[in-house]
Amino acid sequence: MVGESEFAALEAAAENADFPAFQRAAADLWARVGEAADVLERIVPLFAKVPPAVSGQLAVGAVLRYRRGAPEHGLVAAVADGLRRALEDAAAFADAWPKAAGRNAAFPAPGDGNDQEWFEYAAATLSRERRWPRRALPADEAARYAGAWMMLDDWMTAATGLLELREVRVAFPHREKVARLARQLDPLRRDMFCLIGLLDMLDDEPLIVVDRAGKRAFRLRISGVGDNFQLHTLIADVLSREGLVEGIRPEPEWVAAAATGAPDGADRTRALFQLTDGDGMAVPIDGRPALIPLHRGRRVVVMDPCAYGRSWDLGRSFDVVPEVRLEEVLGPEVARSVAGPISEPGPARSHVHHERETGRVATFYQG
């Protein structure tokens, strides 16, 4: 078998808990086996035998082979479990670090080119003897927590590679717990956006859209929509293409960018309407569909003319092809019952532009 000696070295390192040797053997294995499709059956069981901080890079390579056609062999469950363990250890690090290093101490910055130095410093800080009640952590526990903090990005990369696939996303193990842990760490790290966004992504989700001016309502079904920028454009495309709502037809290049274009597409698009949720609150254009609250057990948005001009950069937040389809045209009584109590927006007085890549927002006031 291709890479047999590298497999043997990898398995021996896992059995002996020789983690530096495990990482060297993993690099040697990927260099040797290339695109061989029969590797995951032996690799997947190894994830449970070593700490997540050690096996994350192996998981990234395994997901890459799976995306290229290798049989799954339990990879999804193994990556979900590895991600859960890594997040739990990273959360434990986040809790222990201010107690050990001081409340104002900066958290280690993974990916700044000094990961090994940061790891050694963090592990030593957590295990350093301190006055009561600041209990020093055992050295192996300190190393596990520090390693999880520094290497969490590997597990998030592996997980996002899987979560981009709808068939994985809809049944991803530990999804609620992983999402909770990710949100807990989000204020402390700059690299949680993709994982949280994919965990929040809705699939096969009904959405009621009310056209207040036209006194009509529509039931759509959405999947794989990454943010409300994208949702806005795709709603406009579906309802205008079907001839159901006038004056909201988006430019073809806007639709292409929102549906199948490059995630980092250039140029700009503008809002053709604004959305309000079923409780009368504005739906943030830079939010996500999952954050639209349920109204009487269903997600509802009301379309109105823009209260102010809005534009944003074209593109997609994730490399996922979305689907927004019309299921049913509902009666006017639905539109009245939902939109009736919601105040209409005032006249346009400003224009807001959202930069997708940087998150910056520029406001231009009009008279």
C-alpha positions, 0 to 999 in steps of 0.5 A: 500500500502507498505510504505504508511506512508513513502510516506505521510511523503515524500509528506508532506515534499515536500509541506512544503519545509522541506528539511531535513525532505524530505531527512529523509523520502526518506531514510525511504521510500527506506528502507520500500518499498524495491523492490516494483515495484509500487513506481515510479508513486508517486515519479517522480512528487516530483522531480519538487517540491524540489531543485535538491540538495535535491532530488538527492538521491531519484533519485538514488534510483528511477533509481535503481528500474527502472533498476530492472524492475519498470515501467518508469512513466516519470522517464527519463524526470524527471532525465534529468530535475533534472540533468539539473537544478543541473548542472545549479546551480553548474555552477552558484556556480562555477561562484560565488565562486572565486568572493566570496572566492577569485580567488585562493581559492580551490573549495569545494571537494564533497565526501571527508567526510566533505560534510556538513561542506563544504556546510555550509561554502560555503553557508555562504561564498556566502551570506556574505556581501562584498564590491561593486561590489561583491554582496552577494547572498541571503541566499536561493540562496547561499544555492541552489548553494552550495547544487547543487555543493556538491550533483551534484554527486547524479544526475550524478549517477542517469543519468549515470544509465539511459544513460547506456541504449541505448534506453534512451541514443538516446533520452535523454532530454536536452542532448546537454545542459547537455553536454555543462554544464558538459564540463564547469564544467569538469576542476573544478571537478574530477567526470565528466568523466562518465557523459561526456563519456556517453553523447558523446557515439555514437549510430547507427553511420556510420564509414568509415574505410580505409585500406591503404595498402590493398587499400580497404574501409569498412563502419561499424556501431558502437553503445555504444563504450566508447573510442578508445581503445575499438574501435581499438580492435573491428575494428580489430575483425570485419575486421579480422573475416570477412577475409578482412584485414590480420595481425590484428587478436586480441586475443580472450580475448582482444575482450571479454574484449572490448565487454562484459568483466568486465569494470575494466578488468586486463592484457594488449592488444597492438595496431595492427595498428594506425588510422588517421582521414580523415584530416590526424591527428592521432586519439588519442588512449585514445580519444572517437569516437565522437571526430573523426572529420567529413570528408566530412560529415562522420567519417573516419579513415585510418588504417596504420602500427603502427608508434610506439608500443602502449599498454593499460590495458584491460577493458571498460570505461563504463558498456555498451555492444558495437556493431561494425558491417560491413555494406558494403565493399566499392570500391578501389576508396573510399580508394584512395580518402580518404587516398591518401592525408594523409601522411603515418606514419614513422618507429617505434621508441618507445612504449607507454603504457596507464594505463586506470584506472590512465590515466598515460602514459609510453613511452619507446624509441627504439634505 
